[in-house]
Amino acid sequence: MGIQDIIEGKKHWRAHTARVKALPPDYQIVYKEMQRYLFKVGPIDLPDGNLLPGIVDFFEEGAAAGKGVLELIGSDIAAFCDDLIKDSPTHADVYQAQKSARSPRPGD
């Protein structure tokens, strides 16, 4: 990764955070909780993928339609996030695969 890639990445992240800050306050709170949760358990490609920008798109559409954020995602933020990433490999999956590859099988 070169310096230009780092600079471009920072520009994209700043633009992304500006979009989040433009959301209504309740949307911002829920987005930050989702982001925190996804960075803990989320998919491997979270920083470079389209998941976070997609959530902001979804939230912008909901806010424009006058809906409350919980009308869009429900009351269980973690369950909503889990559903979003159900088919994506996570850091936990990689860890488990590595652990399984290293541990000897019984009887070996």
C-alpha positions in Angstrom: 0.0 0.0 0.0 1.5 3.2 -1.1 1.2 6.7 0.2 -1.4 7.6 -2.4 -3.6 4.7 -1.4 -3.4 5.9 2.2 -4.3 9.4 1.2 -7.2 8.2 -0.9 -8.4 6.0 1.9 -8.4 8.9 4.3 -10.4 11.0 1.8 -13.0 8.3 1.4 -13.2 7.8 5.2 -13.6 11.6 5.8 -16.4 11.8 3.2 -18.1 8.8 4.8 -18.0 10.3 8.3 -19.3 13.6 6.9 -22.3 11.6 5.5 -22.9 10.0 8.9 -22.7 13.4 10.7 -25.4 14.7 8.3 -27.9 12.0 9.4 -30.5 12.8 12.1 -29.1 12.3 15.7 -31.0 9.0 16.3 -29.6 7.6 13.1 -26.1 8.7 14.1 -26.3 6.9 17.4 -27.5 3.7 15.9 -24.9 3.8 13.1 -22.1 4.3 15.7 -23.4 1.3 17.6 -23.6 -0.8 14.4 -20.1 0.3 13.4 -18.7 -0.6 16.9 -20.3 -4.0 16.7 -19.2 -4.7 13.2 -15.6 -3.8 13.9 -15.6 -6.3 16.8 -17.2 -9.2 15.0 -17.6 -8.1 11.4 -16.4 -9.3 8.1 -12.8 -9.3 7.1 -13.4 -6.8 4.2 -15.3 -4.3 6.4 -12.8 -1.5 6.1 -12.5 -1.8 2.3 -16.0 -3.2 1.5 -19.3 -1.6 0.8 -21.1 -2.6 3.9 -20.7 0.7 5.9 -21.4 3.0 2.9 -24.4 0.8 2.2 -25.7 1.2 5.7 -25.4 5.0 5.3 -27.2 4.9 2.0 -30.0 2.9 3.6 -30.2 5.3 6.5 -30.2 8.4 4.2 -33.2 6.9 2.3 -35.0 6.1 5.6 -34.4 9.6 7.0 -35.5 11.2 3.7 -38.7 9.1 3.9 -39.3 10.4 7.4 -39.0 7.0 9.1 -37.4 6.4 12.5 -34.2 4.4 12.5 -35.8 1.6 14.6 -38.6 1.3 12.0 -35.9 0.4 9.5 -33.7 -2.0 11.5 -35.9 -3.1 14.5 -34.9 -2.9 18.1 -32.1 -5.5 18.1 -29.1 -3.8 16.5 -26.8 -6.9 16.9 -29.3 -9.2 15.2 -29.7 -6.7 12.3 -25.9 -6.6 11.9 -25.6 -10.4 12.2 -28.1 -10.7 9.4 -26.1 -8.3 7.2 -22.9 -10.3 7.6 -24.3 -13.8 7.8 -22.6 -14.9 4.5 -19.3 -13.0 5.0 -16.2 -14.6 6.5 -15.4 -12.9 9.8 -12.2 -12.6 11.8 -13.7 -15.2 14.2 -14.0 -17.7 11.3 -10.4 -17.2 10.2 -9.3 -17.6 13.8 -11.3 -20.8 14.2 -9.9 -22.2 10.9 -6.3 -21.4 12.0 -6.9 -23.0 15.4 -8.4 -26.1 13.8 -5.5 -26.4 11.4 -3.0 -26.2 14.2 -4.6 -28.4 16.8 -3.8 -32.1 16.7 -6.6 -34.6 16.2 -7.4 -37.0 19.0 -5.6 -40.3 18.4 -2.7 -38.7 16.4 
